[in-house]
Amino acid sequence: MMFKTIKIICFFIVSILFISCQKDEDPEENQEIYFEQFSINYAWGLNYNHWIIDNEGNVRVNKERDSIIWIDTDNLNSYKEMFDAIVFRIDKSELEQYVALISKAAKGKVVESKQNRADFGSVRFNCFIKNNHNYKTVVLTEMSDLLDKKNLSTEAEKLAIWLKELNLKMNSN
């Protein structure tokens, strides 16, 4: 009886240590960038506009127009400080409302349609989601000279409308 009790206690202690070690090995990294608008056109000289929305609701722009940023999801959080100016801030409850839509938007089907535009460049609206231990880019909409993309989920459409309204606000200032 005594041996069985000791065995149970040892199993319990080992289980607790195992769970504790797992948590130490896998600290949860906070996502720092949720949304992105990117547009570029080389037709009549470089025309580049790029902004993000960070985890604090800051709408940040890259004011260095000659230093184009291509966000790589392998190092998503490292890009936050590359956007060097905060233009305005989104209310925390509004941000949370739209961040909550990302997971369903990530499941949406993205359709492509060929285009034949001239000198249009590319305009994209994306969001980012943590996928296991990595980040994933979720295409909401993209328009370019040769191809358009559209995420068909209702949530993606809501996000795209919201981001386009913010883009108009940015361009009207």
C-alpha positions in Angstrom: 0.0 0.0 0.0 2.8 2.4 1.0 4.6 1.6 -2.3 1.5 2.4 -4.4 1.0 5.7 -2.6 4.6 6.7 -3.2 4.3 5.7 -6.9 1.1 7.9 -7.3 2.9 10.8 -5.6 5.9 10.4 -7.8 3.7 10.3 -10.9 1.9 13.4 -9.8 5.1 15.3 -9.2 6.6 14.2 -12.6 3.4 15.3 -14.3 3.5 18.7 -12.8 7.2 19.2 -13.7 6.5 18.1 -17.2 3.6 20.5 -17.6 5.7 23.4 -16.1 8.6 22.6 -18.5 6.3 22.7 -21.5 5.0 26.1 -20.6 8.6 27.4 -20.2 9.7 26.1 -23.6 6.7 27.7 -25.4 6.2 31.2 -24.2 3.2 32.8 -26.0 4.5 35.6 -28.1 2.1 38.5 -28.5 1.1 39.4 -32.0 2.1 43.0 -32.7 0.8 43.6 -36.2 -2.8 42.7 -37.3 -3.6 44.6 -40.5 -1.7 46.0 -43.5 -2.5 48.2 -46.5 0.2 48.1 -49.2 0.2 49.8 -52.6 3.0 50.3 -55.1 3.2 51.6 -58.6 6.3 52.1 -60.8 4.5 53.4 -63.8 5.3 57.1 -63.6 8.1 56.9 -61.0 7.8 55.2 -57.6 4.5 55.6 -55.8 4.5 53.7 -52.6 2.1 53.7 -49.7 2.2 51.3 -46.8 0.6 51.3 -43.4 -0.2 48.8 -40.6 -2.4 48.6 -37.6 -0.5 47.3 -34.5 -1.7 45.6 -31.4 -2.2 48.9 -29.6 -4.5 50.3 -32.3 -1.8 52.6 -33.8 -2.0 53.2 -37.5 1.6 53.4 -38.5 3.0 54.4 -41.8 6.4 54.0 -43.5 7.4 57.6 -44.2 10.7 56.5 -45.9 9.2 56.2 -49.3 12.5 54.9 -50.8 12.7 52.0 -48.4 10.0 49.6 -49.4 9.0 47.1 -46.7 8.0 43.6 -47.6 6.5 42.0 -44.5 7.7 38.5 -44.0 5.5 36.5 -41.6 8.4 34.5 -40.3 9.5 37.7 -38.4 6.2 39.6 -38.3 6.7 41.4 -35.0 10.1 42.7 -36.0 8.4 45.0 -38.6 6.4 47.1 -36.2 9.2 49.6 -35.5 10.0 50.0 -39.2 6.8 51.9 -39.6 8.1 55.2 -38.3 5.1 57.4 -37.8 1.8 57.0 -36.0 -0.9 58.8 -37.9 -3.8 58.1 -35.6 -5.1 55.5 -33.1 -8.1 53.2 -33.3 -10.2 52.8 -30.2 -9.4 49.5 -28.4 -12.9 48.2 -28.6 -13.1 48.9 -32.3 -9.8 47.1 -32.8 -10.9 44.1 -30.8 -14.1 43.9 -32.8 -12.2 43.6 -36.1 -9.4 41.4 -34.8 -12.1 38.9 -33.7 -13.1 38.6 -37.4 -9.6 37.5 -38.6 -9.9 33.8 -37.6 -13.0 33.3 -39.7 -11.6 35.4 -42.6 -8.6 33.1 -42.6 -10.9 30.2 -43.5 -12.4 32.1 -46.5 -11.9 31.0 -50.0 -9.7 33.4 -52.1 -10.7 33.7 -55.7 -8.6 35.2 -58.4 -9.6 36.9 -61.6 -7.2 37.8 -64.5 -7.0 41.5 -65.3 -5.5 43.5 -68.1 -4.8 46.9 -66.6 -2.0 49.2 -67.6 0.1 51.2 -65.1 -2.2 50.2 -62.2 0.5 48.7 -59.9 -0.8 46.8 -56.9 -3.1 47.5 -54.0 -3.6 45.0 -51.2 -5.4 44.7 -47.9 -4.2 41.9 -45.6 -4.5 40.8 -42.1 -2.3 38.4 -40.1 -3.1 35.5 -37.8 -1.1 33.2 -35.6 -1.1 29.7 -37.0 0.4 27.3 -34.5 3.8 28.9 -33.8 3.9 30.9 -37.0 2.1 33.8 -38.5 0.1 33.6 -41.7 -1.0 36.4 -44.1 -4.7 36.4 -44.8 -5.5 38.1 -48.2 -8.6 40.2 -48.0 -8.4 41.9 -51.4 -5.7 42.6 -53.9 -5.9 44.5 -57.2 -3.0 44.6 -59.7 -2.3 45.0 -63.4 -2.7 41.3 -64.1 -4.6 39.7 -61.3 -7.3 40.5 -58.7 -7.8 38.5 -55.5 -10.8 38.5 -53.2 -11.5 36.6 -50.0 -15.1 35.5 -50.2 -15.8 35.2 -46.5 -18.3 37.6 -44.9 -15.7 38.5 -42.3 -13.0 39.2 -44.8 -15.5 41.5 -46.7 -16.2 43.4 -43.4 -12.5 43.8 -42.7 -11.8 45.0 -46.3 -14.5 47.6 -46.1 -13.3 48.8 -42.7 -9.6 49.0 -43.9 -10.7 50.8 -47.1 -12.5 53.4 -45.1 -9.4 53.9 -42.9 -7.4 54.2 -46.1 -9.7 57.0 -47.3 -9.3 58.7 -43.9 -5.6 58.5 -44.3 -5.6 59.9 -47.8 -8.0 62.7 -46.9 -5.7 64.2 -44.2 
